[in-house]
Amino acid sequence: MRLGIALFALLAVSSTIAKGMLSGLGHNFDLESWALFSDLIRDGKNVYAETYRNPYGPIWAYICAGAGYVQAQLSHSESLVGFHRLLALFLSLVDVGIAGLLARRYSLAVGALFLLNPVSLLITGFHTQFENLAILLALAACLSLEGKEAPGLARYGAAMSLLGVSLVVKHILIFLPLWFLFAPGASRRQRSLSLLPFAVFGASFLPFVRDERGLEGVVEHVLMYDSFHLDGFFPHLVGAFVPLKAIELAFAWVPVFSGFKLVWLAAMMLTGFAVRSRSHTERLLVYLVAVVAFSSAIADQYLTIPMAACAVYWRRWPVWWYAGVSTIYLASSQANVGMLPSMASYAQAVRDLGLDRWHSVAALFVFLLLHLAADRKPVGELRAP
């Protein structure tokens, strides 16, 4: 046991060092956005009124400001390289936190596999996106609800509040509270508390919508944010049977989830209903796979979202397909190390193959089909993954 813990600690340190080294190789547009957030917050400005680049809750902007402040105090410098390394260090520690929770819940091997996965290495280290922070908070919330005894209202409310903070960081788990509404045997009060994350998320914007520009920024750049629409695997799959233009026109009238986004919402809700009898943690893990598999849009950083589930379900062959193809793609991406001059020939070779993000996401769809078919349980029976 002590040897395993020592090995885990060694992997954690090695992973953190590797990500720190990657952060020093260069940066992309997102890192420049993080620096902009830092400047705006430290200057006392409304980040939603001053820029379109913040389609998230306010927590990350303040973390960026904190990194900028620490950098200024320690080095009296405002270089992007130092700023990048500070954020990469912080997010590397978040990865260690996720690995630690996975190791405690499942096994040291599972935690080690998460630390070793190259997708998180490239996203945390070079790209420095922060999906992992939202996932860490959600994982802690779901694990807090496990135990021999059913959680009381106080513990359930605390967990839902923490899930709300996760949404404020980045709202990739926006449908998860709705999944908890499907839980068989849940009391009316528990179902009501399952909606608490949305209240926490909404309340986080109140200090920023006191003026018209701030309100417009939140509505246009957060609530109405849309990127890479119809660029995911699921639209390609559905488009093979039904023209996507027809779906877009048929559901254009739906607010927020208009067009193909309504199909995405329906797929997510059906998946949540299918796993309604599982534990909170397993539902979270399945969610992390489903939200990327069914998404109407896909960006590089989304590829890191399912990695905690991949570590837990490492015996399933689609997991290796997903991790391998995602790594090949990310290493060629112009938003990642593929932008470096030393990677130019490799990046061009991968582009010539026509490899795109959604090719790896196809593995998640296969995983979901196999997982839901193989692990069906009677309603009301909670199980661990």
Long-range contacts (C-beta under 8 A, 24 or more apart in sequence): 4-108, 5-108, 7-108, 7-112, 8-99, 8-103, 8-108, 8-111, 8-112, 8-115, 11-112, 11-115, 11-116, 12-96, 12-99, 12-115, 15-92, 15-95, 15-96, 15-115, 15-116, 15-121, 16-89, 16-92, 16-93, 16-95, 16-96, 18-121, 18-125, 19-88, 19-89, 19-91, 19-92, 19-95, 19-121, 19-124, 19-125, 20-85, 20-88, 20-89, 20-92, 20-125, 21-125, 22-88, 22-121, 22-122, 22-125, 22-126, 22-337, 23-81, 23-84, 23-85, 23-87, 23-88, 23-125, 23-126, 23-128, 24-81, 24-84, 24-85, 25-126, 25-337, 25-340, 26-126, 26-337, 26-339, 26-340, 27-80, 27-81, 27-84, 27-126, 27-128, 28-126, 28-127, 28-335, 28-336, 28-339, 29-335, 30-127, 30-128, 30-129, 30-335, 31-80, 31-83, 31-84, 31-87, 31-128, 32-80, 34-60, 34-64, 34-67, 34-83, 34-87, 34-128, 35-64, 35-68, 35-80, 35-83, 37-61, 37-64, 37-65, 38-64, 38-65, 38-67, 38-68, 38-83, 39-68, 41-65, 42-68, 42-69, 46-208, 46-211, 46-213, 46-214, 46-217, 47-208, 48-205, 48-208, 48-209, 48-213, 48-214, 48-217, 48-218, 48-221, 48-222, 49-208, 49-211, 49-213, 49-214, 49-216, 49-217, 50-217, 51-217, 52-217, 52-220, 52-221, 53-221, 54-217, 54-221, 54-222, 55-221, 55-222, 55-225, 56-169, 56-170, 56-171, 56-222, 57-167, 57-168, 57-169, 57-170, 57-171, 57-201, 57-204, 57-205, 57-222, 58-168, 58-204, 58-205, 58-207, 58-208, 59-165, 59-168, 59-169, 59-204, 60-130, 60-133, 60-169, 60-170, 63-87, 63-90, 63-130, 84-128, 87-128, 88-124, 88-125, 88-128, 91-124, 91-128, 91-130, 91-132, 91-133, 92-124, 92-125, 94-124, 94-130, 94-132, 94-133, 94-136, 95-120, 95-124, 95-132, 97-136, 98-132, 98-135, 98-136, 98-139, 98-308, 99-311, 101-136, 101-139, 101-140, 101-143, 102-139, 102-308, 102-311, 102-312, 105-143, 105-146, 105-281, 106-312, 106-385, 110-311, 110-312, 110-314, 111-311, 113-310, 113-311, 113-314, 114-307, 114-308, 114-311, 117-307, 117-310, 117-311, 117-323, 118-323, 118-327, 118-330, 119-303, 119-304, 119-307, 119-323, 119-326, 119-327, 119-330, 120-304, 120-307, 122-327, 122-330, 122-331, 122-336, 122-337, 123-300, 123-301, 123-303, 123-304, 123-330, 123-336, 124-304, 126-336, 126-337, 127-300, 127-301, 127-335, 127-336, 129-300, 129-301, 129-304, 130-169, 130-170, 131-170, 131-172, 131-301, 131-302, 131-304, 131-305, 132-304, 133-169, 133-170, 134-166, 134-167, 134-169, 134-170, 134-171, 134-172, 134-173, 135-166, 135-172, 135-173, 135-288, 135-305, 135-308, 137-162, 137-163, 137-165, 137-166, 137-169, 138-162, 138-163, 138-166, 138-173, 138-176, 138-284, 139-281, 139-284, 139-308, 141-166, 141-280, 142-279, 142-280, 142-281, 142-283, 142-284, 143-280, 143-281, 145-279, 145-280, 145-281, 146-279, 146-280, 146-281, 146-384, 153-189, 153-190, 153-193, 156-190, 156-193, 157-193, 157-196, 159-280, 160-193, 160-194, 160-196, 160-197, 161-196, 161-197, 161-200, 163-196, 163-197, 164-196, 164-197, 164-198, 164-199, 164-200, 164-201, 165-200, 166-197, 167-197, 167-198, 167-200, 167-201, 168-200, 168-201, 168-204, 171-201, 172-291, 172-305, 173-284, 173-287, 173-291, 174-201, 175-265, 175-268, 175-269, 175-272, 175-287, 175-291, 176-283, 176-284, 176-287, 178-269, 178-272, 179-272, 179-275, 179-276, 179-283, 179-287, 180-280, 180-283, 182-272, 182-273, 182-276, 183-276, 183-277, 184-276, 184-277, 184-379, 184-380, 185-380, 223-256, 224-256, 226-297, 227-297, 227-299, 228-297, 228-298, 228-299, 229-260, 229-296, 229-297, 230-260, 230-296, 230-297, 231-296, 231-297, 231-298, 231-357, 231-358, 232-292, 232-294, 232-295, 232-296, 232-297, 232-298, 232-357, 232-358, 232-361, 233-293, 233-298, 233-358, 233-359, 233-361, 233-362, 233-364, 233-365, 234-263, 234-264, 234-267, 234-293, 234-294, 234-295, 234-296, 234-365, 235-260, 235-296, 236-358, 237-365, 238-263, 260-296, 261-296, 263-296, 264-294, 264-295, 264-296, 267-294, 268-294, 271-368, 271-372, 274-372, 275-372, 276-379, 277-377, 277-378, 277-379, 277-380, 277-381, 277-382, 277-383, 278-377, 278-382, 278-383, 279-382, 279-383, 279-384, 279-385, 281-384, 281-385, 282-383, 282-384, 282-385, 285-309, 285-312, 285-313, 285-385, 286-368, 286-371, 289-364, 289-367, 289-368, 289-371, 290-364, 290-368, 292-361, 292-364, 293-361, 293-364, 293-365, 293-367, 293-368, 298-357, 298-358, 298-361, 299-357, 300-330, 300-333, 300-335, 300-336, 300-357, 302-357, 303-329, 303-330, 303-357, 303-360, 303-361, 306-364, 312-385, 313-367, 313-371, 313-385, 316-367, 316-370, 316-371, 318-363, 318-364, 318-366, 318-367, 318-370, 319-363, 319-367, 321-360, 321-363, 321-366, 322-360, 322-361, 322-363, 322-364, 322-367, 324-360, 325-355, 325-359, 325-360, 325-363, 326-357, 326-360, 328-355, 329-355, 329-356, 329-357, 329-359, 329-360
